[in-house]
Amino acid sequence: MNKLLILIISFVFVCPMFGCAPEQYVKRTTKVPHPEWVDKVPDEDENYHYFVGRRTHASTYESGWDDAFQNAISKISRMIQSRVTVDYDKQRYERDIVHDIEIHDTSSYVRDRVRILSSEIARGVKEAASHYEEARLENAIRYNVYVLVRYPKDEYVRIKNKILGIEPEIEEGRKWIVSGKYKEAIDHFSTITIKEPRNKEAHYYLALSYDKYGNKREALKAYKDFLDMHPIDKILVNKSTNRIRELREEIIKELIEEANTLANRHEYEDCLEKLEQAYDLRPPSAMANKIVERYSTYSISSIAWEMSTNSDSLQEKTVSVVPFTSLSGEESTQGNAVAAELRNVLVNFQKLKVYIRDDDSIKAILKEIEFGQTGAIDEKTRKELGKLINTEAIVTGRVGYVANTFKINGWMINVETGRIVSSKSVKMLGWNIDDTDESADFKISVWMDRKVYNIGDTVTINLTSNRDCYVTLLNVRSNGEIWELFPNRYNTNNFIKANVRHTIPSNNDNFRLAIVEPPGKEYIKAVATTVPITNKQIKQVLSEDTSILVASADVIGRGSDSAFRSVSPSEMRGLHEILERGVGAFPISENDPEYKQVGYYESTPQFDHAVSTWSFETRR
């Protein structure tokens, strides 16, 4: 009897260590032999995983069955947790799976997700068979209950995808990508992003679909849209960031090649547009400078081509290229550079016989050139030109900073009639200092009390900013001159507090601002930065610039006796580079090893800035 009891007890405790068998082998009875699946769990087949749940010494069959079934479910949960944990990082990386949260401990994360999904897991479990055995323990009948369950493999995949963050619609589209049907994948994910604009997964896979399809520009845009949604998943953020960098470089090179091809065909409008697109992709500073340099060259070529192709009224096709002046008619470094380049291009086009005149007598006449309503210079100037010029026409113009950018205005003037034969105006790339978007976090506002002033009126400029910042006030004048109104010789401290109205000049300042000649359209531009920007930094940035329109950096910041410093157009170019391109050396910390570097590139500036412009008119 004792031996029999030992055998029964051994059987009760050893059985839970074994598995289950297919449903057709089992009957719920105590009279049949011990089922095979109790001791050996059936192998998985094409459609199912099999598990055996056990409960020994249950007081009733029903409670034993419930406990055994729950035991099987717990084994399924542990299987899911074990398999997904092992494959989690690998599958997420290989399958490009997006997730909303940062995972520090994969095992803990998967365990928590399985716990959350426990009800769904249980709903997928189906009984295949059960078996029980009666046992007498301390004069009471107890039940050892065994339940064979099957768990569909497609249900396992569904739960696994949920843990990995794969939605059914996303998985459907991903299958298009895996099978190489990228066009179908693009259509699929485009539909999802329209329905669910904040669906990060859909945006990422849309980018990947475009990328695989070879549409680099749409892929770049989609990757950027994905990152703009601020995903935390480091794997996908890093992959997207790296791919954006690669795509950007590839597209920029393609755009530059396209621009060169268009320029060779003299299709300059399209050529310049390609270079603008390349520049807008924010290339590294060295490449950005080359794009700006090429843009300047092709802009001048467009002026030369316009004049060459509109010279039918010139019988002998002879022109004299004379220096371009500033907008106020003064001699200009940039004007001389434009004239020299224009002369070379006109000669290469071989449509005109080109001569050059830059003597002082010509310069004196050019300073006085004004065009009447008929589009011709006045008679006196025309006669004086006729005495000095032996060609049929002169090519000249004016250059300077107008409103928000640097412009070149070129004219070809018939010496005999005084009329303009051809003209063209072009805006330069990389000189603009645009107002901050109203949706930006950092904002500054600048305003005056009127929109129209008379010469001699005194003015006050008002400022407010939503952050503590350093402010520079620039007056872009109608004659192309640019003055730095603040800071100035009387008040060098340009730091202002947030959310406080500041006036320039203040009641404590020892200077006043007044309207002076000439009349016209003027602008006050307030430039606010979270770190101070100095003339020295601008000079450093410009020292890396190879554009023919950038004057020597040595002239930047040259002092004068005036209370308000004159700002050269080249400085505006340097300021653009610092504000918009994030290049230069920044005084974030003088101990920072990056502090003294010049010209290095960051995808975004290392400081914040805001710009606001107020326009007004001055009259006599």
C-alpha positions in Angstrom: 0.0 0.0 0.0 2.8 2.4 0.9 4.5 1.6 -2.4 1.2 2.3 -4.3 0.8 5.7 -2.5 4.4 6.6 -3.4 3.7 5.8 -7.0 0.6 7.9 -7.1 2.3 10.9 -5.5 5.2 10.6 -7.9 2.8 10.5 -10.8 1.0 13.6 -9.6 4.2 15.7 -9.3 5.9 14.3 -12.4 3.0 14.8 -14.8 3.1 18.6 -14.8 6.5 18.4 -16.3 5.2 16.8 -19.6 3.1 18.0 -22.5 0.0 17.3 -24.6 -1.3 15.5 -27.7 -3.6 16.1 -30.7 -7.3 16.4 -30.0 -8.3 13.2 -31.8 -6.3 11.1 -29.3 -8.2 12.3 -26.2 -11.5 11.7 -24.3 -12.6 13.4 -21.1 -12.8 10.3 -18.9 -11.0 8.7 -16.0 -11.5 5.2 -17.6 -9.2 5.6 -20.6 -5.5 5.1 -20.4 -3.3 8.0 -19.6 -3.3 10.3 -22.8 0.0 10.7 -24.6 -0.3 14.5 -24.6 -0.3 14.6 -20.8 3.4 13.5 -20.9 4.5 14.9 -24.2 3.1 18.1 -25.7 2.4 17.7 -29.4 4.7 19.5 -31.8 3.4 22.7 -33.4 1.9 22.2 -36.9 1.3 24.5 -39.8 -1.5 26.4 -38.0 -1.2 26.0 -34.3 1.0 26.0 -31.2 0.0 23.4 -28.6 0.2 23.7 -24.8 -0.9 21.6 -21.8 -2.3 23.2 -18.7 -2.3 21.3 -15.4 -4.0 21.5 -12.0 -3.5 18.9 -9.4 -5.5 18.2 -6.2 -8.4 20.4 -7.2 -11.4 20.1 -5.0 -13.8 20.0 -8.0 -13.4 19.1 -11.6 -14.8 22.5 -12.7 -12.3 24.5 -10.6 -9.5 22.2 -11.7 -10.4 22.7 -15.4 -10.5 26.5 -14.9 -7.1 26.5 -13.2 -5.6 24.2 -15.8 -6.9 26.3 -18.7 -5.4 29.4 -17.0 -2.1 27.5 -16.6 -2.1 26.9 -20.3 -2.7 30.6 -21.0 0.2 31.6 -18.7 2.5 29.2 -20.7 1.4 30.9 -23.9 2.0 34.3 -22.4 5.5 33.2 -21.3 6.2 31.8 -24.8 5.1 35.1 -26.4 7.2 37.1 -23.9 10.3 34.9 -24.4 10.2 34.8 -28.2 9.4 38.5 -28.7 12.0 39.6 -26.1 14.8 37.6 -27.9 13.8 39.0 -31.4 12.6 42.4 -30.3 15.5 44.7 -31.1 16.6 42.7 -34.1 13.1 42.7 -35.7 12.5 46.4 -34.9 15.7 47.3 -36.6 15.4 45.0 -39.6 11.7 45.7 -40.1 12.0 49.5 -39.5 9.4 49.4 -36.8 8.4 52.7 -35.3 7.6 53.1 -31.7 6.3 56.1 -29.7 8.3 55.5 -26.5 11.9 55.0 -25.7 12.7 51.5 -24.5 15.3 51.2 -21.8 14.6 47.5 -20.7 13.3 45.3 -23.5 12.4 42.4 -21.2 10.4 44.6 -18.9 8.7 46.4 -21.7 7.6 43.2 -23.4 6.5 41.7 -20.1 4.3 44.7 -19.4 2.8 44.7 -22.9 2.0 41.0 -22.6 0.2 41.7 -19.3 -1.8 44.5 -20.9 -2.8 42.3 -23.8 -3.6 39.3 -21.5 -7.3 39.4 -22.3 -6.7 39.4 -26.0 -4.3 36.5 -25.7 -6.8 34.5 -23.7 -9.5 35.1 -26.3 -7.4 33.4 -28.9 -6.8 30.2 -26.8 -9.1 27.2 -27.8 -9.5 23.9 -25.9 -8.4 20.8 -27.9 -9.0 18.2 -25.2 -9.0 17.6 -21.5 -8.3 14.7 -19.1 -8.8 14.3 -15.4 -7.9 11.7 -12.8 -9.4 11.2 -9.4 -7.1 11.0 -6.4 -7.9 10.4 -2.8 -6.1 12.7 -0.4 -6.9 12.6 3.4 -10.2 10.9 2.8 -11.3 13.4 0.2 -11.5 13.1 -3.5 -9.2 15.4 -5.4 -8.9 16.0 -9.2 -5.8 16.2 -11.3 -7.0 18.0 -14.4 -5.1 18.4 -17.7 -6.2 20.6 -20.6 -4.7 20.5 -24.1 -5.1 23.9 -25.9 -4.2 25.1 -29.3 -3.1 28.7 -30.1 -3.3 29.9 -33.7 -0.1 31.0 -35.2 -1.7 33.9 -37.0 -3.0 35.0 -33.5 0.5 34.9 -32.2 1.7 37.1 -35.1 -1.1 39.5 -34.4 -0.2 39.8 -30.7 3.5 40.1 -31.6 2.9 42.9 -34.1 0.9 44.7 -31.4 3.9 44.5 -29.0 6.2 45.6 -31.8 3.8 48.5 -32.6 2.7 47.2 -36.0 -0.8 48.1 -36.9 -2.7 45.8 -39.4 -2.9 48.6 -42.0 0.8 49.3 -41.6 1.7 45.6 -41.9 -0.3 45.4 -45.0 1.6 48.3 -46.6 4.9 46.9 -45.4 4.2 43.7 -47.3 4.0 45.8 -50.5 7.5 47.1 -49.7 8.9 43.7 -48.9 7.6 42.4 -52.2 9.1 45.3 -54.1 5.8 46.9 -55.1 6.8 50.4 -54.0 4.2 52.3 -56.1 1.4 50.3 -54.3 3.1 51.0 -51.0 3.2 54.7 -51.7 -0.5 54.8 -52.5 -1.3 52.7 -49.4 0.6 54.8 -46.9 -0.4 58.1 -48.6 -4.0 57.1 -47.9 -3.3 56.4 -44.3 -1.5 59.7 -43.8 -4.4 61.6 -45.2 -6.8 59.8 -42.8 -4.4 59.9 -39.9 -2.1 62.9 -40.2 -0.3 62.1 -36.9 0.3 58.5 -37.6 4.1 58.3 -37.2 4.4 54.7 -38.6 2.5 55.7 -41.8 4.8 58.7 -42.3 7.9 56.7 -41.9 6.9 53.9 -44.2 5.7 56.5 -46.8 9.2 57.9 -46.7 10.7 54.4 -47.0 8.4 53.6 -49.9 9.4 56.8 -51.8 13.1 56.0 -51.0 12.9 52.5 -52.4 11.0 53.7 -55.4 13.8 56.2 -56.2 11.8 59.4 -55.7 14.5 61.1 -53.6 12.8 64.5 -53.2 9.5 63.1 -52.0 11.4 60.7 -49.7 13.4 63.5 -48.2 10.2 65.5 -47.6 8.5 62.4 -46.0 11.5 61.6 -43.8 11.5 65.2 -42.6 7.8 65.1 -41.9 8.4 62.0 -39.8 11.1 63.7 -37.7 8.9 66.8 -37.3 6.5 64.6 -35.4 9.2 64.1 -32.8 9.4 60.3 -32.6 11.5 59.1 -29.6 12.5 55.8 -31.2 16.3 56.3 -31.4 16.8 53.6 -34.1 14.3 55.2 -36.5 15.4 58.7 -35.7 19.0 57.9 -36.4 18.2 56.0 -39.6 16.0 58.8 -40.8 18.5 61.5 -39.9 21.3 59.7 -41.7 19.1 59.0 -44.8 18.1 62.7 -44.9 21.7 63.7 -44.9 22.5 61.2 -47.7 19.5 62.2 -49.8 20.1 65.9 -49.3 23.7 65.6 -50.6 22.5 63.4 -53.6 19.7 65.8 -54.5 21.9 68.9 -54.1 24.5 67.4 -56.5 21.7 66.6 -59.0 20.2 70.1 -58.8 23.6 71.7 -59.4 24.3 69.4 -62.4 20.8 70.3 -63.7 21.5 74.0 -63.2 24.8 73.8 -65.1 23.1 72.0 -68.0 20.4 74.7 -68.1 23.0 77.5 -67.9 24.8 75.9 -70.9 21.5 76.2 -72.8 21.1 79.8 -71.6 17.9 78.9 -69.8 18.8 81.0 -66.8 15.5 81.4 -65.1 15.2 77.6 -64.7 18.9 77.4 -63.9 18.6 79.9 -61.0 15.5 78.1 -59.7 17.4 74.8 -59.4 20.2 76.5 -57.4 17.6 78.1 -55.1 16.2 74.6 -54.5 19.6 73.3 -53.7 20.3 76.1 -51.3 17.0 75.6 -49.5 18.1 72.1 -48.7 20.6 73.6 -46.3 23.9 72.1 -47.6 27.1 72.3 -45.5 28.5 75.8 -45.5 31.3 75.2 -48.0 28.8 73.8 -50.5 26.3 76.6 -49.7 29.0 79.2 -50.5 29.7 77.5 -53.9 26.0 77.5 -54.7 25.8 81.2 -53.9 28.9 81.9 -55.9 27.5 80.0 -58.9 24.1 81.8 -58.5 25.8 85.2 -58.6 27.8 84.2 -61.8 24.7 82.8 -63.6 22.6 85.8 -62.5 25.2 88.1 -64.2 25.2 85.7 -67.2 21.4 86.1 -67.4 21.8 89.9 -67.6 24.4 89.5 -70.3 22.3 87.0 -72.3 19.3 89.3 -72.1 21.3 92.2 -73.5 23.0 90.1 -76.2 19.7 88.7 -77.5 17.9 92.1 -77.5 20.5 94.1 -79.4 18.8 94.1 -82.8 18.6 97.9 -82.8 22.4 98.2 -82.7 23.7 98.1 -86.2 27.4 97.7 -85.4 26.8 95.7 -82.2 29.3 97.7 -80.2 28.9 98.3 -76.5 31.0 99.8 -73.7 30.8 98.2 -70.3 31.2 100.8 -67.6 31.2 100.3 -63.8 28.0 99.7 -62.0 27.4 102.1 -59.1 25.6 101.8 -55.8 21.9 102.6 -55.6 22.9 106.2 -54.7 25.2 106.5 -57.7 28.4 106.1 -55.7 31.4 104.0 -56.7 30.8 100.4 -55.5 33.1 97.5 -54.9 30.3 95.1 -55.8 29.5 97.3 -58.9 33.0 97.1 -60.2 33.0 93.3 -59.7 29.7 92.9 -61.6 30.9 95.1 -64.5 34.1 93.0 -64.8 32.2 89.7 -64.8 29.6 91.0 -67.2 32.2 92.1 -69.7 33.8 88.7 -69.7 30.5 86.9 -70.2 29.5 89.3 -73.0 32.8 88.6 -74.8 32.3 84.8 -74.4 28.8 85.1 -75.9 30.3 86.7 -79.1 27.2 88.5 -80.0 28.5 92.0 -79.3 31.8 93.8 -79.7 32.7 94.7 -76.1 34.8 97.6 -74.8 35.4 98.8 -71.3 35.4 102.3 -69.9 36.0 103.1 -66.2 37.7 106.5 -66.3 36.6 109.2 -63.8 34.7 111.3 -66.5 32.4 108.3 -67.2 31.9 107.7 -63.5 30.8 111.3 -62.9 28.1 111.0 -65.6 26.9 107.7 -64.4 26.3 109.1 -60.9 23.8 111.6 -62.3 21.9 109.1 -64.5 18.1 109.2 -64.0 15.4 107.7 -66.2 12.3 109.7 -67.1 8.9 108.4 -67.6 9.8 107.6 -71.3 12.5 105.2 -70.1 15.3 107.4 -71.5 18.1 109.4 -69.8 17.8 113.1 -69.9 19.1 115.0 -73.0 22.1 116.6 -71.2 23.4 113.3 -69.9 22.9 111.7 -73.3 25.0 114.4 -75.0 27.8 114.1 -72.5 27.9 110.3 -73.0 28.0 110.8 -76.7 31.1 112.9 -76.4 32.9 110.3 -74.3 31.6 107.0 -75.8 32.5 105.8 -79.3 30.2 102.7 -79.1 26.5 102.5 -80.0 25.5 101.6 -76.4 26.8 101.4 -72.9 26.1 98.6 -70.4 25.9 99.8 -66.8 23.6 99.5 -63.8 23.3 99.8 -60.0 23.7 97.3 -57.2 22.8 97.3 -53.6 20.7 96.1 -50.8 17.0 96.8 -51.5 14.3 96.0 -48.9 15.4 92.5 -47.9 18.0 91.3 -50.4 20.9 92.3 -52.7 19.9 93.3 -56.2 21.6 93.9 -59.5 19.9 96.2 -62.0 21.5 96.1 -65.4 20.8 98.4 -68.4 22.0 98.6 -72.0 21.5 102.3 -73.1 21.6 103.5 -76.7 24.0 106.4 -76.6 22.4 108.1 -79.6 18.8 108.0 -78.4 19.4 107.8 -74.7 16.8 105.0 -74.5 17.2 101.7 -72.7 17.7 98.9 -75.3 17.5 96.1 -72.7 17.3 95.8 -68.9 17.2 93.1 -66.4 17.0 93.0 -62.6 18.0 90.0 -60.5 17.9 89.3 -56.8 20.8 87.5 -55.2 20.6 84.3 -53.3 21.8 84.1 -49.7 21.5 87.7 -48.7 17.9 87.9 -47.3 17.1 88.3 -43.7 13.5 87.3 -43.5 10.9 88.0 -40.8 10.3 85.2 -38.4 7.2 83.1 -38.9 4.3 84.1 -36.6 4.1 80.5 -35.4 7.7 80.5 -34.1 8.4 80.2 -30.4 10.8 83.1 -30.4 9.3 86.4 -31.6 10.2 90.1 -31.7 8.0 93.0 -32.7 9.2 96.4 -34.0 7.0 99.3 -34.8 6.8 103.1 -35.0 3.9 105.5 -34.4 3.4 106.4 -38.1 3.8 105.0 -41.6 4.6 108.3 -43.2 7.2 110.9 -42.1 8.6 114.1 -43.4 12.3 115.0 -43.6 13.4 116.3 -40.2 10.7 114.5 -38.1 12.0 112.8 -35.0 11.0 109.2 -34.5 10.9 106.6 -31.7 11.2 102.9 -32.4 9.3 100.4 -30.2 10.4 96.9 -29.4 9.0 93.9 -27.5 10.3 90.3 -27.4 8.9 87.2 -25.7 12.5 86.2 -24.6 15.5 87.9 -23.1 17.7 88.7 -26.1 20.2 90.9 -27.9 18.8 93.2 -30.4 20.3 95.0 -33.4 18.2 97.6 -35.2 19.0 98.2 -38.9 17.7 101.0 -41.1 17.6 99.9 -44.8 17.3 103.2 -46.6 15.8 104.1 -50.0 19.2 104.9 -51.5 20.6 101.5 -50.5 22.5 102.6 -47.5 22.2 100.5 -44.3 22.6 102.1 -40.9 23.0 100.3 -37.5 20.8 102.4 -35.3 21.1 100.2 -32.2 23.5 99.5 -30.5 25.4 102.7 -31.2 28.1 104.9 -29.8 25.9 106.3 -27.1 24.3 103.0 -26.0 26.4 99.9 -26.6 24.3 97.6 -24.4 21.7 95.9 -26.7 20.4 93.4 -24.2 16.6 93.6 -23.6 14.3 91.8 -21.2 11.4 89.7 -22.3 7.8 90.9 -22.4 8.8 94.5 -21.7 8.2 97.4 -24.1 11.5 99.1 -25.0 11.9 102.4 -26.9 14.9 103.5 -29.0 15.9 106.0 -28.0 14.7 105.8 -24.4 14.2 108.7 -22.1 17.7 108.1 -20.6 19.5 108.0 -24.0 21.7 110.9 -25.1 20.7 110.8 -28.7 17.6 111.3 -31.0 16.6 109.7 -34.3 15.4 112.0 -37.1 14.3 111.5 -40.7 17.0 112.6 -43.3 17.4 112.9 -47.0 16.7 111.3 -49.4 12.9 110.6 -49.3 11.5 107.2 -50.3 10.6 103.8 -48.9 12.6 102.7 -45.8 12.7 99.8 -43.5 13.5 99.2 -39.8 14.7 95.6 -39.3 14.9 94.3 -35.7 17.2 91.3 -35.4 17.1 89.5 -32.1 19.4 86.7 -31.0 19.8 84.7 -27.8 23.5 85.2 -27.9 25.3 88.4 -29.1 26.5 88.5 -32.7 29.5 90.7 -33.3 31.2 92.3 -36.3 34.2 90.1 -35.7 32.0 87.0 -36.1 30.6 88.3 -39.4 34.1 89.0 -40.7 35.1 85.5 -39.9 32.2 84.0 -41.8 32.8 86.3 -44.8 36.4 85.2 -44.9 35.1 81.8 -46.1 32.9 83.3 -48.7 34.2 83.3 -52.3 31.3 85.1 -54.0 32.4 87.9 -56.3 29.8 90.2 -54.6 31.3 89.8 -51.2 33.7 92.7 -50.4 36.9 92.1 -48.5 36.1 91.3 -44.9 38.7 94.0 -43.9 36.1 96.7 -44.6 33.5 95.2 -42.2 33.0 97.2 -39.1 35.1 100.1 -40.2 34.5 103.0 -37.7 33.4 106.5 -38.4 32.6 109.7 -36.5 28.9 109.1 -36.9 26.8 107.9 -34.0 25.4 105.3 -36.2 27.6 102.8 -38.0 27.2 102.3 -41.8 26.6 98.6 -42.6 28.0 97.3 -45.9 25.9 94.9 -48.0 28.5 92.2 -47.4 27.7 92.4 -43.7 24.1 91.5 -44.5 25.4 88.5 -46.4 27.4 87.5 -43.3 24.5 88.1 -41.0 22.3 85.9 -43.2 24.9 83.1 -43.0 25.0 83.3 -39.2 21.2 83.6 -38.7 19.9 81.3 -41.4 22.7 78.8 -42.0 24.0 78.3 -38.5 27.7 78.8 -39.4 30.4 80.7 -37.7 31.8 80.8 -34.2 29.2 81.4 -31.4 29.9 82.7 -27.9 27.9 80.1 -26.1 30.8 79.3 -23.9 34.3 80.5 -24.3 35.5 77.2 -22.9 33.7 75.3 -25.5 36.2 73.7 -27.9 33.9 74.5 -30.8 33.9 78.2 -29.8 36.8 79.4 -32.0 36.0 77.3 -35.0 34.8 79.1 -38.1 32.6 77.9 -40.9 31.6 74.6 -39.5 28.1 73.5 -40.3 25.2 72.6 -38.1 21.9 71.5 -39.5 20.4 74.2 -37.2 22.0 77.3 -35.7 23.3 76.9 -32.1 21.1 79.7 -30.9 17.7 81.1 -31.6 16.9 84.2 -33.5 13.8 86.3 -34.4 13.4 89.1 -37.0 10.7 91.7 -37.5 10.5 94.5 -40.1 8.6 97.8 -40.1 8.3 99.7 -43.4 7.5 103.4 -43.7 7.7 106.2 -46.3 9.6 109.5 -46.0 8.7 112.7 -47.9 10.0 116.2 -48.3 
